[in-house]
Amino acid sequence: MKHILKCEKCSSYGLKEECSCGGKRITVKPPKFSPEDKYGEYRRKAREEGV
């Protein structure tokens, strides 16, 4: 199954890893939710600091 990718350079969406602008497309899917979230503390701290 293919996932939708977003170009880091021009912010366009597509299925190929290389964009027509020459940039690289990355996955935009968020990570799965887990009750044992290892990085939740760091994410909340970063959100409070406005990072």
ChimeraX commands (.cxc) that place a marker at each C-alpha (Angstrom):
marker #1 position 0.00,0.00,0.00 radius 0.5
marker #1 position 1.33,3.43,-0.95 radius 0.5
marker #1 position 1.21,6.39,1.40 radius 0.5
marker #1 position 0.83,10.04,0.48 radius 0.5
marker #1 position 4.12,11.93,0.66 radius 0.5
marker #1 position 4.77,15.67,1.04 radius 0.5
marker #1 position 7.69,17.55,-0.54 radius 0.5
marker #1 position 9.95,19.31,1.97 radius 0.5
marker #1 position 10.89,21.96,-0.58 radius 0.5
marker #1 position 7.64,23.04,-2.31 radius 0.5
marker #1 position 5.02,21.40,-0.01 radius 0.5
marker #1 position 3.30,19.53,-2.85 radius 0.5
marker #1 position 1.82,16.05,-2.32 radius 0.5
marker #1 position 2.37,12.91,-4.37 radius 0.5
marker #1 position 3.16,9.19,-4.32 radius 0.5
marker #1 position 6.72,9.29,-5.70 radius 0.5
marker #1 position 9.68,9.92,-3.37 radius 0.5
marker #1 position 11.22,12.47,-5.75 radius 0.5
marker #1 position 9.29,15.67,-6.48 radius 0.5
marker #1 position 9.23,17.44,-9.84 radius 0.5
marker #1 position 10.88,20.47,-8.17 radius 0.5
marker #1 position 13.90,18.32,-7.28 radius 0.5
marker #1 position 13.04,18.03,-3.59 radius 0.5
marker #1 position 12.51,14.90,-1.53 radius 0.5
marker #1 position 9.04,13.85,-0.36 radius 0.5
marker #1 position 8.55,12.55,3.17 radius 0.5
marker #1 position 5.73,10.68,4.94 radius 0.5
marker #1 position 3.19,12.97,6.62 radius 0.5
marker #1 position 1.41,10.27,8.64 radius 0.5
marker #1 position 1.55,10.87,12.39 radius 0.5
marker #1 position 2.92,8.06,14.57 radius 0.5
marker #1 position 0.45,5.56,16.05 radius 0.5
marker #1 position -0.98,6.33,19.49 radius 0.5
marker #1 position 0.42,4.22,22.31 radius 0.5
marker #1 position -0.51,4.30,26.01 radius 0.5
marker #1 position 3.18,3.61,26.79 radius 0.5
marker #1 position 4.29,6.77,24.96 radius 0.5
marker #1 position 8.07,6.97,25.47 radius 0.5
marker #1 position 8.39,10.49,24.10 radius 0.5
marker #1 position 5.17,12.07,25.41 radius 0.5
marker #1 position 6.94,13.95,28.19 radius 0.5
marker #1 position 9.39,15.54,25.72 radius 0.5
marker #1 position 6.64,16.40,23.23 radius 0.5
marker #1 position 4.54,18.13,25.92 radius 0.5
marker #1 position 7.58,20.05,27.15 radius 0.5
marker #1 position 8.39,21.19,23.61 radius 0.5
marker #1 position 4.78,22.28,23.08 radius 0.5
marker #1 position 4.87,24.37,26.29 radius 0.5
marker #1 position 8.11,26.06,25.21 radius 0.5
marker #1 position 6.65,26.80,21.78 radius 0.5
marker #1 position 9.18,24.78,19.79 radius 0.5
marker link #1:1,2 radius 0.2
marker link #1:2,3 radius 0.2
marker link #1:3,4 radius 0.2
marker link #1:4,5 radius 0.2
marker link #1:5,6 radius 0.2
marker link #1:6,7 radius 0.2
marker link #1:7,8 radius 0.2
marker link #1:8,9 radius 0.2
marker link #1:9,10 radius 0.2
marker link #1:10,11 radius 0.2
marker link #1:11,12 radius 0.2
marker link #1:12,13 radius 0.2
marker link #1:13,14 radius 0.2
marker link #1:14,15 radius 0.2
marker link #1:15,16 radius 0.2
marker link #1:16,17 radius 0.2
marker link #1:17,18 radius 0.2
marker link #1:18,19 radius 0.2
marker link #1:19,20 radius 0.2
marker link #1:20,21 radius 0.2
marker link #1:21,22 radius 0.2
marker link #1:22,23 radius 0.2
marker link #1:23,24 radius 0.2
marker link #1:24,25 radius 0.2
marker link #1:25,26 radius 0.2
marker link #1:26,27 radius 0.2
marker link #1:27,28 radius 0.2
marker link #1:28,29 radius 0.2
marker link #1:29,30 radius 0.2
marker link #1:30,31 radius 0.2
marker link #1:31,32 radius 0.2
marker link #1:32,33 radius 0.2
marker link #1:33,34 radius 0.2
marker link #1:34,35 radius 0.2
marker link #1:35,36 radius 0.2
marker link #1:36,37 radius 0.2
marker link #1:37,38 radius 0.2
marker link #1:38,39 radius 0.2
marker link #1:39,40 radius 0.2
marker link #1:40,41 radius 0.2
marker link #1:41,42 radius 0.2
marker link #1:42,43 radius 0.2
marker link #1:43,44 radius 0.2
marker link #1:44,45 radius 0.2
marker link #1:45,46 radius 0.2
marker link #1:46,47 radius 0.2
marker link #1:47,48 radius 0.2
marker link #1:48,49 radius 0.2
marker link #1:49,50 radius 0.2
marker link #1:50,51 radius 0.2
view
